[in-house]
Amino acid sequence: MSDPIVLQGFLGKWRARWPEWAIAEAFLSPAQRPLAQAWLALRAELLEAAWGGEDPTPGAAKLGWWEEELRGWARGARRHPLGLALQKQPLDWAALAAVLPVLRLRRVPEDDRTATLAGLAPLAAVLAPLAARLFDARDDACEGTSAEAMAEALLAEWVLLLPQRGVPAAGTAIADLLALPAPRAGVRVERIHAALVRGRLRRIAAGRRPPIPAPAALLVAWRGARG
């Protein structure tokens, strides 16, 4: 099977988990849409390895594999199908590989939200400028603000993944997140994704299941794109 077919199959699995993106990507240029899917699929791979599943052992092994893979991307090599879309992008993949151990240490949150965000800050500080360069974000907010927004987005995704570990994603964690202003900094792709994550959390808080229905997803994505 050819690499492009394998890549499309992998992205198809990600799209099946995030059907809202079929609507949300209307707020991106056509040229950015395939790259956005690949980037968000990579982020999902890393976060689900770190925070998904009741047993942390397989995820830790997967993160170790991804550390090696991303170092390979930095040298021009690739094994994972996502590398077909991302490896040749002029990004510091070695820096992302170096910060992945942060994810292993953040499977269990700190005692409070501020401490948890501080723990995610090293990863956010790498992801934010990578996303900015990948999507050529000349007019977005400064890297510091974008990194803060990225940390908030990572925390929201952490809460969204709690059910995979047999922990209800409800209660104070969701209420605290939804009380915060929606992210307005960072690249459009990340803002839209953060808005969709928050939209799913709102549904969970209201006793409904994801995904977000199409009309609501359109409004949520528009607000995220607007910033």
QUIKARA-V65285 format. One record per helix or strand of 3 or more residues. SS is the DSSP state (A for helix, B for strand). FROM is the first residue (numbers start at 1). LEN is the number of residues. If there is no record, write none. Layout:
<<SS:FROM:LEN> <SS:FROM:LEN>>
This chain:
<<A:3:15> <A:21:7> <A:30:22> <A:56:20> <A:82:5> <A:93:7> <A:101:5> <A:113:22> <A:143:18> <A:162:4> <A:172:7> <A:188:18> <A:214:13>>
